[in-house]
Amino acid sequence: MNQKGFVFNPNRCLGCRSCQTACSVNHNLPPGITLRKVTAIELAMEGRLLKYYLSSSCNHCLNPECFRLCPNHAYRKRRDGIVVFDEGKCKGCGTCIRSCPFEAPVLLPDTGKVIKCDLCFDKLEEGEEPFCIAACPVEALQLFDPLKHHEHLLLKTLPGIPRIQVTRPAARYHPLKIGKQVGLHLPNHTIMKEGDRND
């Protein structure tokens, strides 16, 4: 199976939320509902404060809990690894919401049913990029491509992201590099290296 998934580069992300906005607008989501979230991560590490932005959505896990636990079989995993959801089968029980360690499924208040990221598979089939990827001005978010990315150089998680081995998320990450977008701070002092943007 050619597993599809997102690749995120925290060394590029500006925290502008263009990806989040593009997803919400193009899926006509109501205010306050989003399938992609941009979060400012702050972690204490050895007396210092690590800061970076994280853009995340459904990780299209190899062993998705939503798929396994949904009592109405509303989820299925395509041959390309994308986890899709059939709203017509959803009863709004919330089992998938509670079971997902990444909070990917969300409940639509107007319908009482769940919605989640489907990696814009319809756009992929037309040779186009998902809305979130196309909207990123610095290419911090990409679709995994074995011709572009060397998987052995990518990480399966970053500091501050739940390390879930059971579901086996398909998302991959570039290692953090202290620079313009990733900061390492001491109390009341910035020791962030002001170099060129890291790739």
Secondary structure as GFF3:
##gff-version 3
##sequence-region A 1 199
A	DSSP	beta_strand	6	8	.	.	.	ID=ss1
A	DSSP	alpha_helix	18	26	.	.	.	ID=ss2
A	DSSP	beta_strand	37	45	.	.	.	ID=ss3
A	DSSP	beta_strand	48	56	.	.	.	ID=ss4
A	DSSP	alpha_helix	65	69	.	.	.	ID=ss5
A	DSSP	beta_strand	75	77	.	.	.	ID=ss6
A	DSSP	beta_strand	83	85	.	.	.	ID=ss7
A	DSSP	three_ten_helix	87	89	.	.	.	ID=ss8
A	DSSP	alpha_helix	95	99	.	.	.	ID=ss9
A	DSSP	beta_strand	106	108	.	.	.	ID=ss10
A	DSSP	beta_strand	113	115	.	.	.	ID=ss11
A	DSSP	alpha_helix	121	125	.	.	.	ID=ss12
A	DSSP	alpha_helix	131	135	.	.	.	ID=ss13
A	DSSP	beta_strand	141	143	.	.	.	ID=ss14
A	DSSP	three_ten_helix	151	153	.	.	.	ID=ss15
A	DSSP	beta_strand	172	173	.	.	.	ID=ss16
A	DSSP	beta_strand	183	186	.	.	.	ID=ss17
A	DSSP	beta_strand	189	190	.	.	.	ID=ss18
###
